[in-house]
């Protein structure tokens, strides 16, 4: 699968799944992206997902069904976890096989948080206009 962030960055993911999590004291919808650590390092993923403007729109492309799914507002970074996943359970003949994965979880802003962000942007724009008119910095 391929994901494309709002700022144009494209990343290959092994899996994406959604869930409801308590983030910042509120239950929110979230998306967890599963990455292969041999392709992406945790530093690069922190940089890409830490910027909330880049993740405000995430497009997921599935090459098997040739569809794109757009998710808006998943701009709260929740976690980046490196963990081992069991790919084959232990049997009498074979030992357990695990592989390392990186999981990044992003949570969706609530309606009131998104509205507050929009109002803040409008106020900042008006403050810049006022500063230009009076010839100073506000």
C-alpha positions, -999 to 999 in steps of 0.1 A, spaced: 0 0 0 10 36 -6 2 66 15 5 102 3 6 131 28 -8 165 21 26 179 15 32 154 -13 54 129 5 47 93 -5 55 63 18 50 26 14 32 9 42 28 -28 51 -6 -22 67 -30 5 79 -57 0 105 -81 22 124 -92 22 160 -106 44 188 -80 55 213 -79 79 242 -56 106 231 -52 138 252 -81 128 274 -106 123 245 -116 91 226 -107 97 190 -106 79 157 -70 70 149 -50 54 121 -20 32 127 5 28 98 28 -2 99 62 3 83 92 -20 75 122 -6 95 145 -17 67 129 8 44 121 37 68 139 47 100 121 60 131 138 94 127 124 99 92 89 88 102 90 112 132 99 140 109 72 131 84 44 125 109 54 151 135 44 179 112 6 183 117 1 203 85 15 174 63 -8 149 79 -40 169 79 -49 150 47 -37 114 42 -45 95 10 -42 57 10 -38 39 -23 -44 2 -26 -28 -11 -58 -50 -43 -57 -84 -26 -60 -70 6 -77 -89 29 -53 -78 58 -32 -92 66 3 -88 101 17 -86 107 55 -89 143 68 -79 157 102 -55 129 114 -30 155 125 -24 146 162 8 125 165 0 98 192 29 73 191 58 57 172 65 21 184 91 -3 173 80 -38 181 85 -74 172 56 -93 156 53 -131 155 51 -142 119 52 -180 127 43 -196 159 66 -221 176 59 -257 169 76 -289 179 97 -288 147 103 -251 142 111 -222 165 91 -190 166 99 -165 139 95 -127 145 101 -96 125 106 -60 136 80 -34 126 75 3 131 40 15 139 30 52 138 -4 62 152 -21 94 143 -53 106 159 -81 128 145 -88 162 159 -123 168 173 -146 191 156 -141 218 182 -103 216 179 -105 219 141 -129 249 145 -105 265 170 -76 260 146 -95 276 118 -105 306 140 -69 310 151 -57 311 115 -83 338 107 -73 359 137 -37 356 128 -44 367 92 -64 397 106 -36 406 130 -12 407 100 -35 431 81 -38 453 111 -1 453 116 4 463 80 -21 492 83 -6 506 115 30 500 103 42 477 130 43 442 143 14 429 163 
